């Protein structure tokens, strides 16, 4: 099974000179794909808004057996039970409420929407096979994934609550 890395995106927590740090639980930083710092910087400080607001974490599934995994294949890669509710959604659909702007929004909300739009562009322009796989029903773990030119499955993970 490939190594699975998560790093919490906490702006400036333990960082030097205001640059976000990438932390991993078990492996040295050099094993991570170079796009992960870019994803981390783009998502730093952003919260996925649902019934609760959650930050994003970087995900590196390494040289994955499946570069465009189905929900069942992701469950297998993460060693989760086969019966776990899982489904795939399009990245633009998943981020639609975060990227939408309107003239009534405050400047801060418009800036946040622009950052989510930039995050979406980063996924689309730098990764292949971009998709979002949602695991669970009420407490949902969402994996925003894509494959790199070097054959690694990487992206971001967040949580959302839907009752």
C-alpha positions, 0 to 999 in steps of 0.5 A, a space after each residue: 500500500 502506498 504511503 499516505 501523508 496528511 499535513 494540517 494547513 495552519 497558516 504560520 503555525 510553526 512557520 518561519 518568516 510567515 511561510 506555511 510549513 508542511 508537516 508529515 507524520 512519518 516520512 521525510 519531506 523529500 518524498 512529497 510531490 513538488 505540487 503539494 507545497 503549492 496546493 498547501 499555500 493556495 489552501 492556507 487559511 481557507 475553510 470548506 464551509 458546510 454545517 461546520 467549517 473545516 480546513 484543508 490538509 495535503 494528501 500524498 498517496 504516493 505512486 498509486 496503483 490507481 491514478 484515477 481511482 473509483 470510490 471503491 478503489 480509494 476505500 481499498 487504498 485507505 484500508 476502509 470498509 467496503 460498505 463505506 458510503 462513497 461517491 465521486 463529484 466534479 471539482 467545480 460542482 464540489 467548490 461551487 458555493 465557495 467560488 461563486 461571487 455576487 455584487 452583494 458580497 463583502 470584499 472579504 467574501 469576494 477575495 475568498 471566492 477568488 482564492 477558491 477559484 485560484 485553487 480550482 485552477 491549480 488543480 485543473 492546470 497542474 494535475 490530471 484526472 482531477 476528481 473529488 471523492 466523498 466518503 461517508 454521509 453525515 460526517 463526510 471526508 472529501 478527497 480532492 485528488 489528481 495525478 501528477 506527471 510522475 504518477 503520484 496521486 495527490 491533492 487535498 482532504 477536508 471534512 464537511 457535515 451534512 445533516 
